[in-house]
C-alpha cells in the first residue's frame, strides 16, 4: 500500500428501509493535503450487476455508546498556550453537537498518568486510611477546567476514569513508578531493587489499604461531583500488567477480583457508578475470565476495556460473552509524527475494534505541543498540535475520528455486512439513517457498488482513500 495520499470516505444513507423516494446526497472527502472537502453529489441507482457491499439494515450488532478523547494535563497546558477565543474554537469543534468531532464521551486519570505535568496523587499522607487529607486541589488548575470548558459545549458529556497508580504509600515499593529509569532520558528516582513485575500485586493487599483505596475512589467521585463533573464509570487500574517508568501499578487478576468484589464494587454501587474491568493491555483472555467468573467480583463488572495488545483478546471474548459491554479505551498513540502512516493505522484499528463488538471508542491525547513528548520522555500523537509559535493544527488522526464520530450517533447500531469488499463499516442511527464508512487503501481509484435493499450507490473512491456520501 502506498501512503502518499489518503482520503476518508463515509456514507450516510437515510430512510432506505421504508422509502424508495429519490434522495439528495452530499459527498465529503479528506486527503492528506485537503481534509473534509465537499465533492459532487452521488446519484443513487437501481440494482447493479456487481455488488461489493451488501447491507441489510435489519442485521444489527452492538449499540454504540459514543466516541471520545482523553483529558490529560499536558492536553490542557498545551491548549493554554493559545488565545482564549482560539482555544474555545477547538473545544467547540471537538464537543459541540453537530459541529465537528461530535464527541460525547471522555476519559480522565485518577491522579497522575504518563501525560501529567508531574507525579501526584490525591493523598500522599502515609497510612491516612480515613482519607482525611484527600484533595483534588491539584486538578483544579488543569483537569477540572479542561473538562468544564468542554462541558460548556456539551453539558451531557459522559466521563469515565481510571488510575495509573494509587498513592505511593499504598504500594510495596513506595513509589509512583513500577520500573526504574535513569538519566539522560529521565530519572524517575526508583531504585532497581524496588521495581515491580508483571504477574505480581504491587498494591499492599491488606484490608486497611484495600478499604482506604475504595474510599479514595469514593472521595474522587464526590469531589468531582462537587465541581459539576459526574463520573459515570471507573476502571480499577490502567494496564494492570505493565510495570512502567511512569505512574503504574501491577496487579494480578485475582488481586483485582478481590479489590473489585469486596471493596471497590460495593463502594461504587453505593454511588451509582459503574465498575468496568480494565484496562486490558494483554491478549490473555483468561485474565478477563478470572474476574468475570469470580462469584463476588463478577456481579459488579459492567463491562471490559481494551487497549494495545488487549485488542487480540477481544475477538474471542466477544464470541464467548456476546452480551458483554466492551470499550476500546485508548487508541495506540503513535510516535509524535502525526503522519499519514499513523492515520492509516488508526483507521485499521477502528475497524478491528468496531468489528469485534466495542460500543465506545476513545482517542488518547487531545492536544500536545509539537513533538508530543511526555514528562517521562515518550513522544506521542494527538488530535491537535500546538506549535511553538502558538499556532495550532488538527492532525490527520483527528479527521479519522471525525469522519466516524461526526455521523455515528449514540444509540446507533453496528451493522453486519456481506460482500467481497471489507474496508468498510456501517451503522444504523436512531433516526434510521444509515452510515457506511468505506476505504480504499490501493494506489489507484476505484468504484465500489454498495447495495442497500434494492438501491445501489456507486461512489468513486480516490487512491488511498475513504469518502463520505450523505443521503438525506
Secondary structure, DSSP 8 states (H G I E B T S, - for coil): ---S--B-EEEEEESTTT--S---EEEEE--SSS-SEEE-----BS--S--SEEEEEEEEEEE--EEEEEE-HHHHHHHTTS-HHHHHHHHHHHHSTTTSS---EEEEESS--TTSSS---S--STT-TT-TT---GGGGGTHHHHHHHHHTT-TT-EEEEE-S---GGGBTT-SSBSS---TTT------GGG---TTS--B--SHHHHHHHHHHHHHHHHHHHHTT--EEEEES-TTTT---SSB-----HHHHHHHIIIIIHHHHHHHT-EEEEEEE-SS-HHHHHHHHHSTTTTTTEEEEEEEGGGHHHHHHHHHHSTTS-EEEEE-----S---HHHHHHHHHHHHHHHHTT-SEEEEEESEEETT-B-TTS-B---SEEE-TTS-EEE-HHHHHHHHHHTT--TT-EEEEEESS--SEEEEE-TTSEEEEEEEE-SSS-EE--EEETTEEE--EE-TTEEEEEEE-
